[in-house]
């Protein structure tokens, strides 16, 4: 990544991976030990050049699932999903703004649910990082993992 990406990641207590380069990162040895624990430095001779690969193939590579939480919401789109909407309704009345909107909403044949509750986000960058809805049916599976 570029230096600006590295600073942003470390500034937010995130992690970064860089290729060893005293020219690009002459200040790397000046970082504190707690910051350096979050930096993975790859020796320059072990890194394969990305020049032979296309950006498309890089974007299609599946990241390890443990970093998916850092990738969610960066690429994708909102889609209307009435099946999702059916399960996304509150069973008990809410208070405040959303509760008032729910109480005032009158379903019709063509409009069964409040429109804001019929949309869901679908990540498009990495298929292995799709969000799985947690409900009572699969809660035990989540807790066992």
Residue pairs with C-beta under 8 A, 6 or more apart in sequence:
1 9
1 16
1 17
1 18
3 24
3 25
5 16
6 16
6 18
6 25
6 39
8 14
9 15
9 16
9 38
10 16
10 35
10 38
10 39
13 38
14 38
14 70
15 38
15 39
15 40
16 38
16 39
16 40
17 39
17 40
17 41
17 42
18 24
18 25
18 28
18 39
18 40
18 41
18 42
19 41
19 42
19 44
19 47
20 41
20 42
20 43
20 44
21 44
22 28
28 39
28 41
31 39
50 58
59 125
62 126
62 127
62 128
63 71
63 126
63 128
63 129
65 128
65 129
68 126
68 128
68 129
71 123
71 125
71 126
71 129
72 123
72 129
72 131
73 121
73 123
74 123
74 125
75 123
75 124
75 125
76 121
76 122
76 123
76 124
76 125
77 121
77 122
77 124
78 119
78 120
78 121
78 122
79 119
79 120
79 122
80 118
80 119
81 118
81 119
81 120
82 112
82 113
82 118
84 118
84 120
84 133
85 112
85 113
85 117
85 118
86 112
86 113
87 133
87 135
88 113
88 117
88 118
88 120
89 113
89 117
90 102
93 99
93 102
93 103
94 102
101 114
102 114
105 114
107 113
121 131
122 130
123 129
123 130
123 131
132 138
134 142
